[in-house]
């Protein structure tokens, strides 16, 4: 018996990915700001883990 899909999650994720890709393609400054913010958050996480490791 076949399952009936009411909602296709993969297709929705692809739509979001494509729209975000176009958004960043058209505005590279926005992409760089988001990338730098993510890098800063990661640096803070690593620093916090290092401090916890040495306690």
C-alpha positions as CSV (number, residue, x, y, z in Angstrom):
1,X,0.0,0.0,0.0
2,X,1.4,3.4,-1.0
3,X,1.6,6.3,1.4
4,X,0.0,9.5,0.4
5,X,2.1,12.6,1.0
6,X,0.1,15.6,2.0
7,X,3.1,17.8,2.3
8,X,6.5,17.6,0.6
9,X,9.1,18.9,3.1
10,X,12.1,18.5,0.7
11,X,10.4,20.6,-1.9
12,X,9.7,23.3,0.7
13,X,13.3,23.3,1.9
14,X,14.6,23.6,-1.7
15,X,12.3,26.6,-2.3
16,X,13.7,28.3,0.8
17,X,17.3,27.5,-0.1
18,X,16.8,28.9,-3.6
19,X,15.1,32.1,-2.4
20,X,17.9,32.6,0.1
21,X,20.5,32.0,-2.6
22,X,18.9,34.6,-4.9
23,X,18.6,37.0,-2.0
24,X,22.3,36.8,-1.2
25,X,23.3,36.7,-4.9
26,X,21.6,40.1,-5.4
27,X,23.0,41.6,-2.2
28,X,26.6,40.3,-1.4
29,X,27.0,42.8,1.4
30,X,24.1,41.2,3.3
31,X,25.7,37.8,2.8
32,X,29.1,39.0,4.2
33,X,27.4,40.6,7.2
34,X,25.6,37.4,8.0
35,X,28.7,35.3,7.4
36,X,30.8,37.6,9.7
37,X,28.1,37.4,12.4
38,X,28.0,33.6,12.2
39,X,31.8,33.5,12.4
40,X,31.8,35.8,15.5
41,X,29.1,33.6,17.2
42,X,31.2,30.5,16.5
43,X,34.4,32.2,17.9
44,X,32.4,33.1,21.1
45,X,31.2,29.5,21.4
46,X,34.7,28.1,21.0
47,X,36.1,30.6,23.5
48,X,33.4,29.7,26.0
49,X,34.1,26.0,25.6
50,X,37.8,26.6,26.1
51,X,37.1,28.5,29.3
52,X,34.9,25.7,30.6
53,X,37.6,23.1,29.7
54,X,40.2,24.9,31.8
55,X,38.0,25.3,34.9
